[in-house]
């Protein structure tokens, strides 16, 4: 048995802290890059895949995408696309030529090379909740985001081994002025975590500052930074059929320096996309492919991925809905087309619930299992998301990490192995028709690692649970979140790099950071 298989088998049970990467707060699974062994769910047959592809190409050719960025327009004009005002029409041959330039997989290496990520193939990476303006917890309720809450979520992001990358701001710290907010946020990200980080494509200063800070934190020269992906950005189209100026600007800046760009249209069926799912998926793909063509033309071979955020709205209120049957099918269908285009894929772990209750968990679980079924490679908002992205919750973060660990365990070979030892014929013969398996040698040799061991779930009966305080799941998660913060230790960082990072932040603040109109 290989060392890797041994580690994967061992991770499922109560093997103790020495055999895990957790600390005294919880006994969690060790860091690993999960590999999805399952065949993807494919609701479309080959004719269906081709029908969605043809519709996507027809949108690009006959309707076009608005590029609200003069530089991008001029580039697409030089590439031979048809430009009318801000409208860009792209033919299928050009699309497929550009897609052929893009890598099917790529790595992202943060300042700690042991946290290197592989994006693509069967790998599945999970990230923290990103961008809510508010936070909520059991003690303080709903409140605007602050830097204190931001730090708490970044600590949770670092602590949990099932969280692989630090996406956007887990909560927007509105107590820090927008002109310098990116400097403070990335400083905290780069010092409180050693995982891959994200840059918002919201203006040249923010993008350039983050790339420079990632360089400094890793002690990298410009050549080393450009030699391989070290960070990434995610851009959203303005559905329907538009890409705005700052998103395209940031995407082009990263692509030219070899850093990955995830293009994620935000298409809600019935609102910003057709009410029918195949139409919504085709629209989303057209928006994503238009931006990817631009990036591959200016930086052939630059790492890119297609993101999907196609869900539906509540037709009674117009509010976004997530974790619905429609969301799941749209994610699976998008997965089929993204594999057809031979690119990595991003989806999300999302819900519309307002507090970490039953609705929150079934909707998020639906979203996460849709990610598994679609062979998603990068899962945004995998832990902590509430109220359709308007709230980040530490209790929900912990509860979601329980589900993420369960998914990781589900992927492990031990859950479907069929060796002689796994088939257990001798144990079955020993127990026969009238015994039990608790005491047999086969069980005794494996009981500590045989099954998934929960961090939040309580498997005791009602009486035992009631005698121990009758705590509901969110209450248990709250205690774990508090214990993690009390137990947290920031990852080591080179002292010279840390000092240089401080100097850079201070200098950029003195220069005013990013311009704002207030």
Secondary structure, DSSP 8 states (H G I E B T S, - for coil): --HHHHHHHHTTS---GGGSS--SS--------EE--S-----S-HHHHHHHHHHHHHIIIII-EEE--HHHHHHHHHTT-EEETTEEE--HHHHHHHHTTS-S-EEE--SSGGG-EEESTTEEEEEE----SEEEETTTEEEE--HHHHHHHHHHHHH-TT--EE-S-SS--TTS-HHHHHHHHHHHHHHH--SEEEE--SSHHHHHHHHHHHHHHHT--HHHHHHS---EEEE---SSSEE-HHHHHHHHHHHHTT-EEEEEE--EETTTB-SSHHHHHHHHHHHHHHHHHHHHHHSTT--EEEEE--EEE-TTT--EE-S-HHHHHHHHHHHHHHHHTT-EEEEE-----SSSSHHHHHHHHHHHHHHHHTT-SEEEEEESEEGGGTEEEHHHHHHHHHHHHHHHHHHSGGGT--SHHHHTHHHHHHHTTT--SSSSHHHHTTTTTSS---SS---S-HHHHHHTT---HHHHHHHHHHHHHHH-------HHHHHHHHHHHHHHHHTTSS----
